Amino acid sequence: MITENLNKVRDNIDVAKGHRDPDKQEDVLLVAVTKNHDIQAMREAIDAGITDIGENRIQEAKEKFETLDRQVTWHLIGHLQTNKAKQAVKIFDLIHSIDSLHLAEAVNNAASGINKIQKILVQVNLAQEESKFGIYEDDLKSLLYKVDEMSNLELMGLMCIAPNYDDVEECRPLFAKMYEIFKKVKEMDLKKSNIIYLSMGMTHDYQIAVEEGANIVRVGTGIFGPRQY
Ligand SMILES: *Cc1c(COP(=O)(O)O)cnc(C)c1O
């Protein structure tokens, strides 16, 4: 089932890529979101070609990280509390959810403690939803300049989570706006950052996200089915 689902998701991504402007033709990285799914499901996805997995809770990720007998790239996609930064830098290759100066500093310090350059994305709360994490657009540039100065962080781009609209087409203008912001960030005078990733799109909206320029999508349900809580 997982393999079939994965093939469907890959096909959908290819179709969506075909719909986008020629200036957006680049690879799309599929992150398989394995939160609330077990190691066996993870193995199955990896054996079907998944190279990147996403988790949103440190404790769950830690247990899986210690158990999983496969080589993969680990993405932290959920909110990170500063007091868990030390654990996060031990596990994750890319942290998508940096959303404040305070958190950036904590992760920088934690990474420094283990002599690591931690790759990160900054999460933007574009719809300015109070219920969601992420920095507001107005505060973005000043955070990026500060992150760029931090010796143990490598800033690689932006991430966003669209609101859960009934009509998924309502996400489109937001994703288009995110792509515009991403292009502007690429043109910022940053010293050591390497702005290449725009992480947006989940099961219900990843096709639209890809059409609008996402190059990382985070898909859980579409690959593994509904989560059991
Ligand atoms: C859970 C989660 C996803 C995947 O959600 P699905 O709807 O199952 O695809 C993607 N991104 C984030 C930040 C998540 O927390």
The ligand as an SDF file (V2000), in Angstrom:
LIG
                    3D

 15 15  0  0  0  0  0  0  0  0999 V2000
    2.0180   16.3970    9.9910 C   0  0  0  0  0  0  0  0  0  0  0  0
    2.6940   17.4180    9.1790 C   0  0  0  0  0  0  0  0  0  0  0  0
    2.7880   17.2710    7.7800 C   0  0  0  0  0  0  0  0  0  0  0  0
    2.1660   16.1220    7.0120 C   0  0  0  0  0  0  0  0  0  0  0  0
    0.7830   16.1950    7.0890 O   0  0  0  0  0  0  0  0  0  0  0  0
   -0.1510   15.2920    6.1470 P   0  0  0  0  0  0  0  0  0  0  0  0
   -1.4110   16.0620    6.0570 O   0  0  0  0  0  0  0  0  0  0  0  0
   -0.3220   13.9960    6.8530 O   0  0  0  0  0  0  0  0  0  0  0  0
    0.5310   15.1570    4.8520 O   0  0  0  0  0  0  0  0  0  0  0  0
    3.4820   18.2450    7.0800 C   0  0  0  0  0  0  0  0  0  0  0  0
    4.0340   19.3030    7.6890 N   0  0  0  0  0  0  0  0  0  0  0  0
    3.9480   19.4830    9.0270 C   0  0  0  0  0  0  0  0  0  0  0  0
    4.5640   20.6800    9.6260 C   0  0  0  0  0  0  0  0  0  0  0  0
    3.2680   18.5520    9.8010 C   0  0  0  0  0  0  0  0  0  0  0  0
    3.1940   18.7370   11.1210 O   0  0  0  0  0  0  0  0  0  0  0  0
  1  2  1  0
  2  3  1  0
  2 14  2  0
  3  4  1  0
  3 10  2  0
  4  5  1  0
  5  6  1  0
  6  7  2  0
  6  8  1  0
  6  9  1  0
 10 11  1  0
 11 12  2  0
 12 13  1  0
 12 14  1  0
 14 15  1  0
M  END
$$$$
